[in-house]
Amino acid sequence: MSTDERSESYCTVPVSPIAPFSLYLYADGNPAYVLDLNPRARTAAEATFAEYGLTGEPQDWFTVAVLAGRQAGLDLIEYVESGRLTFTNYGYDYGDGEMDPTWGVTASEEDIAVLSKLGTTLHQLYHDKPRLAELIRDDLEAFEDTDS
């Protein structure tokens, strides 16, 4: 979904290019910063996941985020266990009747720098398929824990 398609409850956060990931403030109800992957963009990485028997669906991207965060020096598990970062699955409706599964990582304003760094790291992996494949291959067991 492009920024201009979002309702007034969204406000993008200026970050160096992180497409197809987005970082924005969702201001309805409990305001939170959200980092998510455009669900239609997942198909570009599906072949990389398929090489290792994975689908590239949200649960695989959760694992990639944790592994990539670890490589970038972010202890995401510590943030998750403390409740400062929350990984969520949800369906996204583009208005055409199709629901695409997607995921997001939410945080409060105090952790916007973590989301920004994670977004940049995931962007780089997404556009570097050999590096993404290496990350998956080197820790394939981590994906077994999330596969359902």
MODELLER restraints for C-alpha pairs under 7 A, 6 or more apart:
rsr = mdl.restraints
at = mdl.atoms
rsr.add(forms.Gaussian(group=physical.xy_distance, feature=features.Distance(at['CA:1:A'], at['CA:38:A']), mean=6.96, stdev=0.5))
rsr.add(forms.Gaussian(group=physical.xy_distance, feature=features.Distance(at['CA:9:A'], at['CA:26:A']), mean=5.72, stdev=0.5))
rsr.add(forms.Gaussian(group=physical.xy_distance, feature=features.Distance(at['CA:9:A'], at['CA:27:A']), mean=4.94, stdev=0.5))
rsr.add(forms.Gaussian(group=physical.xy_distance, feature=features.Distance(at['CA:9:A'], at['CA:28:A']), mean=5.57, stdev=0.5))
rsr.add(forms.Gaussian(group=physical.xy_distance, feature=features.Distance(at['CA:10:A'], at['CA:24:A']), mean=6.49, stdev=0.5))
rsr.add(forms.Gaussian(group=physical.xy_distance, feature=features.Distance(at['CA:10:A'], at['CA:25:A']), mean=5.61, stdev=0.5))
rsr.add(forms.Gaussian(group=physical.xy_distance, feature=features.Distance(at['CA:10:A'], at['CA:26:A']), mean=4.83, stdev=0.5))
rsr.add(forms.Gaussian(group=physical.xy_distance, feature=features.Distance(at['CA:10:A'], at['CA:27:A']), mean=6.17, stdev=0.5))
rsr.add(forms.Gaussian(group=physical.xy_distance, feature=features.Distance(at['CA:11:A'], at['CA:24:A']), mean=5.43, stdev=0.5))
rsr.add(forms.Gaussian(group=physical.xy_distance, feature=features.Distance(at['CA:11:A'], at['CA:25:A']), mean=5.06, stdev=0.5))
rsr.add(forms.Gaussian(group=physical.xy_distance, feature=features.Distance(at['CA:11:A'], at['CA:26:A']), mean=6.73, stdev=0.5))
rsr.add(forms.Gaussian(group=physical.xy_distance, feature=features.Distance(at['CA:12:A'], at['CA:23:A']), mean=6.11, stdev=0.5))
rsr.add(forms.Gaussian(group=physical.xy_distance, feature=features.Distance(at['CA:12:A'], at['CA:24:A']), mean=4.05, stdev=0.5))
rsr.add(forms.Gaussian(group=physical.xy_distance, feature=features.Distance(at['CA:12:A'], at['CA:25:A']), mean=6.16, stdev=0.5))
rsr.add(forms.Gaussian(group=physical.xy_distance, feature=features.Distance(at['CA:13:A'], at['CA:23:A']), mean=5.79, stdev=0.5))
rsr.add(forms.Gaussian(group=physical.xy_distance, feature=features.Distance(at['CA:13:A'], at['CA:24:A']), mean=5.06, stdev=0.5))
rsr.add(forms.Gaussian(group=physical.xy_distance, feature=features.Distance(at['CA:13:A'], at['CA:25:A']), mean=6.92, stdev=0.5))
rsr.add(forms.Gaussian(group=physical.xy_distance, feature=features.Distance(at['CA:15:A'], at['CA:116:A']), mean=6.64, stdev=0.5))
rsr.add(forms.Gaussian(group=physical.xy_distance, feature=features.Distance(at['CA:18:A'], at['CA:119:A']), mean=5.92, stdev=0.5))
rsr.add(forms.Gaussian(group=physical.xy_distance, feature=features.Distance(at['CA:18:A'], at['CA:120:A']), mean=5.42, stdev=0.5))
rsr.add(forms.Gaussian(group=physical.xy_distance, feature=features.Distance(at['CA:18:A'], at['CA:123:A']), mean=4.92, stdev=0.5))
rsr.add(forms.Gaussian(group=physical.xy_distance, feature=features.Distance(at['CA:19:A'], at['CA:123:A']), mean=6.28, stdev=0.5))
rsr.add(forms.Gaussian(group=physical.xy_distance, feature=features.Distance(at['CA:20:A'], at['CA:37:A']), mean=5.97, stdev=0.5))
rsr.add(forms.Gaussian(group=physical.xy_distance, feature=features.Distance(at['CA:20:A'], at['CA:38:A']), mean=5.70, stdev=0.5))
rsr.add(forms.Gaussian(group=physical.xy_distance, feature=features.Distance(at['CA:20:A'], at['CA:41:A']), mean=6.33, stdev=0.5))
rsr.add(forms.Gaussian(group=physical.xy_distance, feature=features.Distance(at['CA:21:A'], at['CA:35:A']), mean=6.76, stdev=0.5))
rsr.add(forms.Gaussian(group=physical.xy_distance, feature=features.Distance(at['CA:21:A'], at['CA:36:A']), mean=5.42, stdev=0.5))
rsr.add(forms.Gaussian(group=physical.xy_distance, feature=features.Distance(at['CA:21:A'], at['CA:37:A']), mean=4.36, stdev=0.5))
rsr.add(forms.Gaussian(group=physical.xy_distance, feature=features.Distance(at['CA:21:A'], at['CA:38:A']), mean=6.08, stdev=0.5))
rsr.add(forms.Gaussian(group=physical.xy_distance, feature=features.Distance(at['CA:21:A'], at['CA:119:A']), mean=6.55, stdev=0.5))
rsr.add(forms.Gaussian(group=physical.xy_distance, feature=features.Distance(at['CA:21:A'], at['CA:123:A']), mean=6.69, stdev=0.5))
rsr.add(forms.Gaussian(group=physical.xy_distance, feature=features.Distance(at['CA:22:A'], at['CA:35:A']), mean=5.52, stdev=0.5))
rsr.add(forms.Gaussian(group=physical.xy_distance, feature=features.Distance(at['CA:22:A'], at['CA:36:A']), mean=5.42, stdev=0.5))
rsr.add(forms.Gaussian(group=physical.xy_distance, feature=features.Distance(at['CA:22:A'], at['CA:37:A']), mean=6.43, stdev=0.5))
rsr.add(forms.Gaussian(group=physical.xy_distance, feature=features.Distance(at['CA:23:A'], at['CA:34:A']), mean=5.57, stdev=0.5))
rsr.add(forms.Gaussian(group=physical.xy_distance, feature=features.Distance(at['CA:23:A'], at['CA:35:A']), mean=4.45, stdev=0.5))
rsr.add(forms.Gaussian(group=physical.xy_distance, feature=features.Distance(at['CA:23:A'], at['CA:36:A']), mean=6.72, stdev=0.5))
rsr.add(forms.Gaussian(group=physical.xy_distance, feature=features.Distance(at['CA:24:A'], at['CA:33:A']), mean=5.60, stdev=0.5))
rsr.add(forms.Gaussian(group=physical.xy_distance, feature=features.Distance(at['CA:24:A'], at['CA:34:A']), mean=5.43, stdev=0.5))
rsr.add(forms.Gaussian(group=physical.xy_distance, feature=features.Distance(at['CA:24:A'], at['CA:35:A']), mean=6.72, stdev=0.5))
rsr.add(forms.Gaussian(group=physical.xy_distance, feature=features.Distance(at['CA:25:A'], at['CA:31:A']), mean=6.91, stdev=0.5))
rsr.add(forms.Gaussian(group=physical.xy_distance, feature=features.Distance(at['CA:25:A'], at['CA:32:A']), mean=5.76, stdev=0.5))
rsr.add(forms.Gaussian(group=physical.xy_distance, feature=features.Distance(at['CA:25:A'], at['CA:33:A']), mean=4.38, stdev=0.5))
rsr.add(forms.Gaussian(group=physical.xy_distance, feature=features.Distance(at['CA:25:A'], at['CA:34:A']), mean=6.20, stdev=0.5))
rsr.add(forms.Gaussian(group=physical.xy_distance, feature=features.Distance(at['CA:26:A'], at['CA:32:A']), mean=5.46, stdev=0.5))
rsr.add(forms.Gaussian(group=physical.xy_distance, feature=features.Distance(at['CA:26:A'], at['CA:33:A']), mean=6.04, stdev=0.5))
rsr.add(forms.Gaussian(group=physical.xy_distance, feature=features.Distance(at['CA:26:A'], at['CA:34:A']), mean=6.84, stdev=0.5))
rsr.add(forms.Gaussian(group=physical.xy_distance, feature=features.Distance(at['CA:32:A'], at['CA:106:A']), mean=6.14, stdev=0.5))
rsr.add(forms.Gaussian(group=physical.xy_distance, feature=features.Distance(at['CA:32:A'], at['CA:107:A']), mean=5.70, stdev=0.5))
rsr.add(forms.Gaussian(group=physical.xy_distance, feature=features.Distance(at['CA:32:A'], at['CA:108:A']), mean=5.25, stdev=0.5))
rsr.add(forms.Gaussian(group=physical.xy_distance, feature=features.Distance(at['CA:33:A'], at['CA:106:A']), mean=5.40, stdev=0.5))
rsr.add(forms.Gaussian(group=physical.xy_distance, feature=features.Distance(at['CA:33:A'], at['CA:107:A']), mean=5.25, stdev=0.5))
rsr.add(forms.Gaussian(group=physical.xy_distance, feature=features.Distance(at['CA:33:A'], at['CA:108:A']), mean=5.94, stdev=0.5))
rsr.add(forms.Gaussian(group=physical.xy_distance, feature=features.Distance(at['CA:33:A'], at['CA:109:A']), mean=6.70, stdev=0.5))
rsr.add(forms.Gaussian(group=physical.xy_distance, feature=features.Distance(at['CA:33:A'], at['CA:112:A']), mean=6.90, stdev=0.5))
rsr.add(forms.Gaussian(group=physical.xy_distance, feature=features.Distance(at['CA:34:A'], at['CA:104:A']), mean=6.14, stdev=0.5))
rsr.add(forms.Gaussian(group=physical.xy_distance, feature=features.Distance(at['CA:34:A'], at['CA:105:A']), mean=5.53, stdev=0.5))
rsr.add(forms.Gaussian(group=physical.xy_distance, feature=features.Distance(at['CA:34:A'], at['CA:106:A']), mean=4.45, stdev=0.5))
rsr.add(forms.Gaussian(group=physical.xy_distance, feature=features.Distance(at['CA:34:A'], at['CA:107:A']), mean=6.65, stdev=0.5))
rsr.add(forms.Gaussian(group=physical.xy_distance, feature=features.Distance(at['CA:35:A'], at['CA:104:A']), mean=5.41, stdev=0.5))
rsr.add(forms.Gaussian(group=physical.xy_distance, feature=features.Distance(at['CA:35:A'], at['CA:105:A']), mean=5.13, stdev=0.5))
rsr.add(forms.Gaussian(group=physical.xy_distance, feature=features.Distance(at['CA:35:A'], at['CA:106:A']), mean=6.47, stdev=0.5))
rsr.add(forms.Gaussian(group=physical.xy_distance, feature=features.Distance(at['CA:35:A'], at['CA:115:A']), mean=6.45, stdev=0.5))
rsr.add(forms.Gaussian(group=physical.xy_distance, feature=features.Distance(at['CA:35:A'], at['CA:119:A']), mean=6.80, stdev=0.5))
rsr.add(forms.Gaussian(group=physical.xy_distance, feature=features.Distance(at['CA:36:A'], at['CA:103:A']), mean=5.92, stdev=0.5))
rsr.add(forms.Gaussian(group=physical.xy_distance, feature=features.Distance(at['CA:36:A'], at['CA:104:A']), mean=4.29, stdev=0.5))
rsr.add(forms.Gaussian(group=physical.xy_distance, feature=features.Distance(at['CA:36:A'], at['CA:105:A']), mean=6.45, stdev=0.5))
rsr.add(forms.Gaussian(group=physical.xy_distance, feature=features.Distance(at['CA:37:A'], at['CA:102:A']), mean=6.82, stdev=0.5))
rsr.add(forms.Gaussian(group=physical.xy_distance, feature=features.Distance(at['CA:37:A'], at['CA:103:A']), mean=6.71, stdev=0.5))
rsr.add(forms.Gaussian(group=physical.xy_distance, feature=features.Distance(at['CA:39:A'], at['CA:100:A']), mean=6.11, stdev=0.5))
rsr.add(forms.Gaussian(group=physical.xy_distance, feature=features.Distance(at['CA:39:A'], at['CA:101:A']), mean=6.65, stdev=0.5))
rsr.add(forms.Gaussian(group=physical.xy_distance, feature=features.Distance(at['CA:39:A'], at['CA:102:A']), mean=5.41, stdev=0.5))
rsr.add(forms.Gaussian(group=physical.xy_distance, feature=features.Distance(at['CA:42:A'], at['CA:56:A']), mean=6.87, stdev=0.5))
rsr.add(forms.Gaussian(group=physical.xy_distance, feature=features.Distance(at['CA:45:A'], at['CA:56:A']), mean=6.99, stdev=0.5))
rsr.add(forms.Gaussian(group=physical.xy_distance, feature=features.Distance(at['CA:45:A'], at['CA:126:A']), mean=6.97, stdev=0.5))
rsr.add(forms.Gaussian(group=physical.xy_distance, feature=features.Distance(at['CA:46:A'], at['CA:55:A']), mean=6.37, stdev=0.5))
rsr.add(forms.Gaussian(group=physical.xy_distance, feature=features.Distance(at['CA:46:A'], at['CA:56:A']), mean=5.27, stdev=0.5))
rsr.add(forms.Gaussian(group=physical.xy_distance, feature=features.Distance(at['CA:48:A'], at['CA:129:A']), mean=6.69, stdev=0.5))
rsr.add(forms.Gaussian(group=physical.xy_distance, feature=features.Distance(at['CA:48:A'], at['CA:133:A']), mean=5.93, stdev=0.5))
rsr.add(forms.Gaussian(group=physical.xy_distance, feature=features.Distance(at['CA:49:A'], at['CA:55:A']), mean=5.89, stdev=0.5))
rsr.add(forms.Gaussian(group=physical.xy_distance, feature=features.Distance(at['CA:49:A'], at['CA:56:A']), mean=5.43, stdev=0.5))
rsr.add(forms.Gaussian(group=physical.xy_distance, feature=features.Distance(at['CA:58:A'], at['CA:89:A']), mean=6.84, stdev=0.5))
rsr.add(forms.Gaussian(group=physical.xy_distance, feature=features.Distance(at['CA:58:A'], at['CA:101:A']), mean=6.92, stdev=0.5))
rsr.add(forms.Gaussian(group=physical.xy_distance, feature=features.Distance(at['CA:58:A'], at['CA:102:A']), mean=5.58, stdev=0.5))
rsr.add(forms.Gaussian(group=physical.xy_distance, feature=features.Distance(at['CA:58:A'], at['CA:103:A']), mean=5.48, stdev=0.5))
rsr.add(forms.Gaussian(group=physical.xy_distance, feature=features.Distance(at['CA:59:A'], at['CA:146:A']), mean=6.00, stdev=0.5))
rsr.add(forms.Gaussian(group=physical.xy_distance, feature=features.Distance(at['CA:59:A'], at['CA:147:A']), mean=6.77, stdev=0.5))
rsr.add(forms.Gaussian(group=physical.xy_distance, feature=features.Distance(at['CA:60:A'], at['CA:143:A']), mean=6.51, stdev=0.5))
rsr.add(forms.Gaussian(group=physical.xy_distance, feature=features.Distance(at['CA:63:A'], at['CA:142:A']), mean=6.86, stdev=0.5))
rsr.add(forms.Gaussian(group=physical.xy_distance, feature=features.Distance(at['CA:63:A'], at['CA:143:A']), mean=6.23, stdev=0.5))
rsr.add(forms.Gaussian(group=physical.xy_distance, feature=features.Distance(at['CA:65:A'], at['CA:122:A']), mean=6.84, stdev=0.5))
rsr.add(forms.Gaussian(group=physical.xy_distance, feature=features.Distance(at['CA:66:A'], at['CA:76:A']), mean=6.11, stdev=0.5))
rsr.add(forms.Gaussian(group=physical.xy_distance, feature=features.Distance(at['CA:68:A'], at['CA:121:A']), mean=6.69, stdev=0.5))
rsr.add(forms.Gaussian(group=physical.xy_distance, feature=features.Distance(at['CA:68:A'], at['CA:122:A']), mean=6.93, stdev=0.5))
rsr.add(forms.Gaussian(group=physical.xy_distance, feature=features.Distance(at['CA:69:A'], at['CA:75:A']), mean=6.69, stdev=0.5))
rsr.add(forms.Gaussian(group=physical.xy_distance, feature=features.Distance(at['CA:69:A'], at['CA:76:A']), mean=6.25, stdev=0.5))
rsr.add(forms.Gaussian(group=physical.xy_distance, feature=features.Distance(at['CA:69:A'], at['CA:118:A']), mean=6.09, stdev=0.5))
rsr.add(forms.Gaussian(group=physical.xy_distance, feature=features.Distance(at['CA:79:A'], at['CA:85:A']), mean=5.37, stdev=0.5))
rsr.add(forms.Gaussian(group=physical.xy_distance, feature=features.Distance(at['CA:80:A'], at['CA:86:A']), mean=6.00, stdev=0.5))
rsr.add(forms.Gaussian(group=physical.xy_distance, feature=features.Distance(at['CA:84:A'], at['CA:107:A']), mean=5.89, stdev=0.5))
rsr.add(forms.Gaussian(group=physical.xy_distance, feature=features.Distance(at['CA:85:A'], at['CA:105:A']), mean=6.46, stdev=0.5))
rsr.add(forms.Gaussian(group=physical.xy_distance, feature=features.Distance(at['CA:85:A'], at['CA:106:A']), mean=5.61, stdev=0.5))
rsr.add(forms.Gaussian(group=physical.xy_distance, feature=features.Distance(at['CA:85:A'], at['CA:107:A']), mean=4.95, stdev=0.5))
rsr.add(forms.Gaussian(group=physical.xy_distance, feature=features.Distance(at['CA:86:A'], at['CA:105:A']), mean=5.46, stdev=0.5))
rsr.add(forms.Gaussian(group=physical.xy_distance, feature=features.Distance(at['CA:86:A'], at['CA:106:A']), mean=5.17, stdev=0.5))
rsr.add(forms.Gaussian(group=physical.xy_distance, feature=features.Distance(at['CA:86:A'], at['CA:107:A']), mean=6.67, stdev=0.5))
rsr.add(forms.Gaussian(group=physical.xy_distance, feature=features.Distance(at['CA:87:A'], at['CA:104:A']), mean=5.76, stdev=0.5))
rsr.add(forms.Gaussian(group=physical.xy_distance, feature=features.Distance(at['CA:87:A'], at['CA:105:A']), mean=4.55, stdev=0.5))
rsr.add(forms.Gaussian(group=physical.xy_distance, feature=features.Distance(at['CA:87:A'], at['CA:106:A']), mean=6.57, stdev=0.5))
rsr.add(forms.Gaussian(group=physical.xy_distance, feature=features.Distance(at['CA:88:A'], at['CA:103:A']), mean=5.49, stdev=0.5))
rsr.add(forms.Gaussian(group=physical.xy_distance, feature=features.Distance(at['CA:88:A'], at['CA:104:A']), mean=5.36, stdev=0.5))
rsr.add(forms.Gaussian(group=physical.xy_distance, feature=features.Distance(at['CA:88:A'], at['CA:105:A']), mean=6.39, stdev=0.5))
rsr.add(forms.Gaussian(group=physical.xy_distance, feature=features.Distance(at['CA:89:A'], at['CA:102:A']), mean=5.89, stdev=0.5))
rsr.add(forms.Gaussian(group=physical.xy_distance, feature=features.Distance(at['CA:89:A'], at['CA:103:A']), mean=4.47, stdev=0.5))
rsr.add(forms.Gaussian(group=physical.xy_distance, feature=features.Distance(at['CA:89:A'], at['CA:104:A']), mean=6.68, stdev=0.5))
rsr.add(forms.Gaussian(group=physical.xy_distance, feature=features.Distance(at['CA:90:A'], at['CA:101:A']), mean=5.88, stdev=0.5))
rsr.add(forms.Gaussian(group=physical.xy_distance, feature=features.Distance(at['CA:90:A'], at['CA:102:A']), mean=5.60, stdev=0.5))
rsr.add(forms.Gaussian(group=physical.xy_distance, feature=features.Distance(at['CA:90:A'], at['CA:103:A']), mean=6.00, stdev=0.5))
rsr.add(forms.Gaussian(group=physical.xy_distance, feature=features.Distance(at['CA:91:A'], at['CA:99:A']), mean=5.50, stdev=0.5))
rsr.add(forms.Gaussian(group=physical.xy_distance, feature=features.Distance(at['CA:91:A'], at['CA:100:A']), mean=5.29, stdev=0.5))
rsr.add(forms.Gaussian(group=physical.xy_distance, feature=features.Distance(at['CA:91:A'], at['CA:101:A']), mean=4.45, stdev=0.5))
rsr.add(forms.Gaussian(group=physical.xy_distance, feature=features.Distance(at['CA:91:A'], at['CA:102:A']), mean=5.91, stdev=0.5))
rsr.add(forms.Gaussian(group=physical.xy_distance, feature=features.Distance(at['CA:92:A'], at['CA:99:A']), mean=5.28, stdev=0.5))
rsr.add(forms.Gaussian(group=physical.xy_distance, feature=features.Distance(at['CA:92:A'], at['CA:100:A']), mean=5.08, stdev=0.5))
rsr.add(forms.Gaussian(group=physical.xy_distance, feature=features.Distance(at['CA:92:A'], at['CA:101:A']), mean=6.23, stdev=0.5))
rsr.add(forms.Gaussian(group=physical.xy_distance, feature=features.Distance(at['CA:92:A'], at['CA:102:A']), mean=6.63, stdev=0.5))
rsr.add(forms.Gaussian(group=physical.xy_distance, feature=features.Distance(at['CA:93:A'], at['CA:99:A']), mean=4.71, stdev=0.5))
rsr.add(forms.Gaussian(group=physical.xy_distance, feature=features.Distance(at['CA:93:A'], at['CA:100:A']), mean=6.53, stdev=0.5))
rsr.add(forms.Gaussian(group=physical.xy_distance, feature=features.Distance(at['CA:125:A'], at['CA:131:A']), mean=6.24, stdev=0.5))
rsr.add(forms.Gaussian(group=physical.xy_distance, feature=features.Distance(at['CA:125:A'], at['CA:132:A']), mean=5.25, stdev=0.5))
rsr.add(forms.Gaussian(group=physical.xy_distance, feature=features.Distance(at['CA:126:A'], at['CA:132:A']), mean=6.75, stdev=0.5))
